[in-house]
Amino acid sequence: MSPRARVALVTGASRGLGAAIATALAADGAAVAVNYARDAASADAVVAAIEAAGGRAAAFRADVTDEAEVTSLHQAVVAALGEVDVLVANATGPQPEIGVESLRVDDLLTQFRFFAVSPLLLAQQVLPGMRRRGWGRIVQIGSEAFELGTPGSSAYVAAKGAQLGLTRSWARELGGTGVTVNLVAPGFVPTERHVGVPDADRDRYARGVPMGRLGTADEVAAAVTYLASDRAAFLTGQRIAVNGGNTL
Ligand SMILES: NC(=O)c1ccc[n+]([C@@H]2O[C@H](COP(=O)([O-])OP(=O)(O)OC[C@H]3O[C@@H](n4cnc5c(N)ncnc54)[C@H](O)[C@@H]3O)[C@@H](O)[C@H]2O)c1
C-alpha cells in the first residue's frame, strides 16, 4: 500500500448519488476526481464542499461513454491527482420509460453505453496501474431494477444486468491481483432528477420496502466507501443491495 492518499474517480459526481459518494470518499481520506458531463457549476460546488470540509478534490468534464474522452479524462486525473486507486462507475443519462413495442435499438444501446461500455472503457484505463500497485477497487453502481425486472424500463434493466455480469466476470479474472470488483445496487433514492415524482408514488414505493422507508444517498455512499476500503479486501464479485431489503 502506497503512503500517498488514495485517488478515487467517481463518474457523474456533480449531483445525486455520485456527489454523495465523492463526498464520502473524500471524508475517508481519498483525493477525489469529480467527473461531470455538462453541469460544471454543480461539480465545482461538490469540489468546494469537499475542500471546505478539509478534503481534496478536483472537477473533470468528460462524457464517460466516449472512448477518446475517457482516455483524456484518465490522463487529466493522473496528472492532477495521481494514479487512480478507486473507480466508481456511477454516471447515468436519462432513463426514459419505453414499452417493449416502442423501444428502438438505439434506446437499448444508449443504456448499454452508460452501464456496460463506459465501465469497460474506464476499467481499461485504470487497471494497468491498479495491477502494478497490487491494489485497486472498482465499484459499479447498479440498480435493484435488474432484480425487480421493472416494467417499461427493459433497456435500463438489461444494461444494469450487463453491468452485474461484467462485475462478476472481472472479479474472477482479477481475483489474484489485489483488485476487487463489486456492485452496489440502490433502491429508489430520490435525487435532483426525481423532483417530479409525486409524493404518492414515493409513499407507495416506501410501503413495499421491508424497512418501510426510502433510502438516502449517504446510505448508498457508505456501502461504496466500505467496498473501497482495506476493510473489504476479501470481498469481490458481489452485489450489495442498499434498499431496505426490497429485493431480499
Ligand atoms: N437515484 C436512484 O433512485 C437510483 C436507484 C438505483 C440506481 N441508481 C443508479 O445510481 C447512479 C446515479 O444515479 P442518480 O440518481 O444519482 O443520477 P443523477 O441523474 O442524479 O446523476 C447523474 C450524473 O451523471 C452525470 N452524467 C450524465 N451523463 C454523463 C456522461 N455522458 N458522462 C459523465 N457524466 C454524465 C450527470 O452530470 C450527473 O452528475 C446511476 O447509475 C443510477 O442508475 C440510482
The ligand as an ORCA input file, in Angstrom:
! r2SCAN-3c Opt
* xyz 0 1
  N     -31.324      7.538     -7.534
  C     -31.892      6.349     -7.588
  O     -33.044      6.154     -7.165
  C     -31.143      5.180     -8.163
  C     -31.656      3.879     -7.966
  C     -30.958      2.800     -8.475
  C     -29.786      3.004     -9.170
  N     -29.314      4.267     -9.371
  C     -28.074      4.420    -10.128
  O     -27.233      5.324     -9.437
  C     -26.421      6.044    -10.378
  C     -26.584      7.542    -10.132
  O     -27.944      7.884    -10.281
  P     -28.514      9.289     -9.790
  O     -29.943      9.089     -9.457
  O     -27.620      9.874     -8.767
  O     -28.434     10.125    -11.166
  P     -28.366     11.700    -11.439
  O     -29.145     11.928    -12.676
  O     -28.722     12.473    -10.208
  O     -26.818     11.976    -11.702
  C     -26.230     11.505    -12.870
  C     -24.856     12.103    -13.005
  O     -24.263     11.589    -14.210
  C     -23.742     12.695    -14.959
  N     -23.701     12.353    -16.380
  C     -24.733     12.269    -17.257
  N     -24.276     11.898    -18.468
  C     -22.935     11.739    -18.349
  C     -21.905     11.378    -19.239
  N     -22.162     11.070    -20.533
  N     -20.630     11.361    -18.786
  C     -20.355     11.679    -17.497
  N     -21.285     12.014    -16.591
  C     -22.564     12.033    -17.015
  C     -24.633     13.857    -14.612
  O     -23.968     15.073    -14.884
  C     -24.848     13.616    -13.117
  O     -23.731     14.108    -12.397
  C     -26.885      5.583    -11.761
  O     -26.022      4.572    -12.235
  C     -28.277      5.040    -11.498
  O     -28.661      4.091    -12.463
  C     -29.959      5.371     -8.882
*
